[in-house]
């Protein structure tokens, strides 16, 4: 598989949440991370919108992000 990332990512195992709108929250697991993006495991990535928020601290801070790629259970995001 060809590496398409602009920067190498740090391998992590960190819980996070995707925030959609004001009330929808989806638990996910961050598998790799940089300051510009992340690789995410999530039970169902198919129905996620292209732009959403992500939090690592239960909503105290939310990072806007954009889906760059997705499969059924994984997605790659770019932080905006």
C-alpha positions as CSV (number, residue, x, y, z in Angstrom):
1,X,0.0,0.0,0.0
2,X,1.4,3.4,-1.0
3,X,1.8,6.0,1.8
4,X,-0.1,9.1,1.0
5,X,0.2,11.1,4.2
6,X,2.0,14.4,4.1
7,X,3.6,13.8,7.5
8,X,4.3,10.6,9.4
9,X,1.8,10.0,12.2
10,X,2.3,8.9,15.7
11,X,0.7,5.6,16.6
12,X,-1.7,6.0,19.5
13,X,-4.7,4.3,21.1
14,X,-6.8,7.2,22.4
15,X,-10.6,7.5,22.9
16,X,-12.3,10.5,21.3
17,X,-15.8,11.5,20.1
18,X,-17.2,12.9,16.9
19,X,-19.6,15.7,17.4
20,X,-22.4,16.3,14.9
21,X,-24.5,19.3,15.4
22,X,-25.5,20.2,19.0
23,X,-26.6,16.8,20.3
24,X,-25.2,13.8,18.3
25,X,-22.0,12.2,19.7
26,X,-20.2,9.1,18.3
27,X,-17.5,7.3,20.3
28,X,-14.4,6.5,18.3
29,X,-10.8,5.4,18.7
30,X,-7.8,7.3,17.4
31,X,-5.2,5.0,16.0
32,X,-2.6,7.5,14.6
33,X,-2.3,11.2,15.0
34,X,-0.5,14.4,14.0
35,X,-1.3,18.1,14.4
36,X,-2.9,18.0,10.9
37,X,-4.9,14.8,11.0
38,X,-5.8,11.4,12.4
39,X,-6.7,7.8,11.6
40,X,-9.9,6.8,13.3
41,X,-11.7,3.5,14.1
42,X,-15.5,3.9,14.4
43,X,-18.2,1.3,14.3
44,X,-19.9,2.9,11.2
45,X,-18.2,5.6,9.3
46,X,-20.4,5.4,6.2
47,X,-23.1,7.8,7.4
48,X,-20.8,10.5,8.8
49,X,-20.9,13.9,7.2
50,X,-17.9,15.3,5.4
51,X,-17.3,18.1,8.0
52,X,-17.7,17.5,11.8
53,X,-16.2,18.2,15.1
54,X,-13.9,16.0,17.2
55,X,-13.1,16.1,20.9
56,X,-10.5,14.4,23.0
57,X,-11.7,15.8,26.3
58,X,-15.5,15.1,26.5
59,X,-16.5,18.3,24.7
60,X,-14.4,20.9,26.6
61,X,-12.6,21.7,23.3
62,X,-13.8,20.7,19.8
63,X,-11.5,20.5,16.8
64,X,-13.3,21.0,13.5
65,X,-12.2,18.3,10.9
66,X,-13.0,17.0,7.4
67,X,-13.2,13.4,6.4
68,X,-10.5,12.7,3.8
69,X,-11.2,9.0,3.3
70,X,-13.5,6.3,4.8
71,X,-14.3,2.6,4.8
72,X,-17.1,1.0,6.8
73,X,-15.2,1.0,10.1
74,X,-12.3,3.4,9.6
75,X,-11.8,7.0,8.5
76,X,-9.0,9.5,8.0
77,X,-9.6,13.1,9.1
78,X,-7.8,16.4,8.4
79,X,-8.0,19.0,11.1
80,X,-9.3,22.4,9.8
